[in-house]
């Protein structure tokens, strides 16, 4: 599946990023499709973020992947919410790396995108989610990246 490819090598990730229209289509599918397709789209967006270069993550952010994660944060399925939290966490990890390279981007190159989509508020609210694993992951993202 596509999510397996996006979890692959940096060159495989780059090939996915270069496929015209693919990332916006995945963002759209992550918010409008049935559960199975939505889950697969979320994994395809989230998987490359851990091993991608900061520049590749910047490309994904510019392609609106955070909007897809924002929609998923409101999902009723804990698996999708956890995937989205992981994706946002990886985006913020890479944003911190970029900020270290360019002081003008401090404290995080992607906080502006996060704020535009009101994701910090959504993630903070998830610290009270009924599912313990979602609560813990949300708390981790808040503590590591949102200054609380």
Secondary structure as GFF3:
##gff-version 3
##sequence-region A 1 148
A	DSSP	alpha_helix	2	6	.	.	.	ID=ss1
A	DSSP	alpha_helix	10	18	.	.	.	ID=ss2
A	DSSP	alpha_helix	22	32	.	.	.	ID=ss3
A	DSSP	alpha_helix	35	51	.	.	.	ID=ss4
A	DSSP	alpha_helix	54	62	.	.	.	ID=ss5
A	DSSP	alpha_helix	65	72	.	.	.	ID=ss6
A	DSSP	alpha_helix	78	101	.	.	.	ID=ss7
A	DSSP	three_ten_helix	103	105	.	.	.	ID=ss8
A	DSSP	alpha_helix	111	116	.	.	.	ID=ss9
A	DSSP	alpha_helix	119	125	.	.	.	ID=ss10
A	DSSP	three_ten_helix	126	128	.	.	.	ID=ss11
A	DSSP	alpha_helix	132	145	.	.	.	ID=ss12
###
